[in-house]
Amino acid sequence: MDFELSDEQRMVQRAVRDFCESELKPYAAEVDETGQLRWEAIRRMPDVGLTALQVPEEYGGAALDTISTAIAIEEIARACGSTALSLAAHNGLGCGPIVRWGTTAQKDAYLPKLVGGDTLGALALTEPGAGSDLAGGVQTSAVRDGDTWIVNGSKAWITNAGYAPVITTLTRTSREEGTRGFSMLLIEPGTPGVTIHAPEKKMGLKGSPTQMITFEDARVPHDAVLGVEGDGFKQTMQTLDSGRITIGALSIGLAQAAYEEAIKYATQRRAFGKRIADFEAIQWMIADAAMEIEAARTLVHKAAWLKDTGKDYTKLAAMAKLLASEIAEKVCRNAIQIHGAYGYSREFPVERIYRDERLMTIGEGTSEILRIVIFKRVLQEFEQTLPAMA
C-alpha cells in the first residue's frame, strides 16, 4: 500500500476543506445551538460531490474511491460534527445500499433525489430492543399480502429519517431460522402507517436529527425489496463494515479539530510568566495527540484501501473504527484539559467537539462489540494457519 495520497485525492481534500472552512466551520456552533443543519450549505454540496461521494457518475455522483471518501468525511467532521454525521449516514447508509443492491428502477427512482442536495438518505436498523443484537432482536415484520408487504414495528435512533425520500429498512420477512429471515425494504416516509417521531434530545451532534419510526400496517409494494429477499442481514453486515471506515474517518476529523484548537490555545495562553505550550505536561498531551491521530488515520486509510482493492476488510474496518473513536475520545478530553476552565465553556469549540465525539464509541458497533468482531477474525485466521504450522 502506498501511504502517499494521489494527486486526485489531494484535490478532493483541498476542495472539501475549502468548502468546509467557508460554509460549515463558521456556523458549527449555531448548528449545535439551534439543532438545525445548515441547508444553505447542504444545497451547495452537490457542486463538490459531497452528497454523492460513491454514487456512479450516471446518477450525478462523484464515484470516489473509499480513501477519498474517508478524506472528505474527515474534513467535514473537522468543521462540524453534526453535518459530518448526517453526511456520513446519507452517503454510506442511505445511498450505499441502493447503489450496491438496487435494481435499475430503484436507482432511477431514488438516487437522483438523494444526490440533489434537498434530501438526505437514511437506513433503519436499530430498534428499541435491538441494537448490537440485530439478528436476535429485530422484531419489525413485513408480511406478504398479494402484491404488497404489510409492515409493523418500530425503529430507533435513525439518522436523517425526517429528511429522507426513502428509508432502507431491515425487516423480518420470514421466521426462517438463522439470518435468512431478514430483508431490506425501501419504504417512503409518506406511506400511510409510517410515523416519524420528533428528534431525540441528545448530548451532542444536535444538528443531526435522530428519530424513532413506527410502522402500523404500512403497505409497501412487493418490489420494494432491496436486492434478494432473505439477504437483508448479510447486506446489513456488509453496510456496517463500510460504515465503520466512515465513522473512523469522522472520529479523526473531530480529533483533528480538537487537536488544532488545543495547539492554538496553548500557544496563546500564558501562565507563570510564559506560554502554557512551554510546559512539559502540555507538550506531552499535544505530542501524544499528533502521534495517535496519525496512527488512526493510517489504519482508516488501510481499511479503505483493502475495500477498494476487493480484499476482505471486515477486521481492519473494525480495528480502524475502534482505534479512531477511542483516540478521538482521549484527544478531545485532553483538549479540554489544556483549555482548563475555558474548555468547559461553550465559548470555546472543544466543549462542543467533545460532546459530538462521545457517540463515536457507540454508533456503528460499540467498542465492546468491535473487540468481539476483531477477536473472532483473529481466531479464525489463527486456526487457518495451524495446518501450515504443524
Secondary structure, 3 states (H helix, E strand, C coil): CCCCCCHHHHHHHHHHHHHHHHHCHHHHHHHHHHCCCCHHHHCCHHHHCCCCCCCCHHHCCCCCCHHHHHHHHHHHHHHCHHHHHHHHHHHHHHHHHHHHHCCHHHHHHHHHHHHCCCCCCEEECCECCECCCHHHHCCCEEEEECCEEEEEEEEEEEECHHHCCCEEEEEECCCCCCCCCEEEEEECCCCCCEEECCCCCCCCCCCCCEEEEEEEEEEEEHHHECCCCCCHHHHHHHHHHHHHHHHHHHHHHHHHHHHHHHHHHHHHCEECCEEHHHCHHHHHHHHHHHHHHHHHHHHHHHHHHHHHCCCCCHHHHHHHHHHHHHHHHHHHHHHHHHHHHHHHCCCCHHHHHHHHHHHHHCCCCCHHHHHHHHHHHHHHHHHHHHHHHC
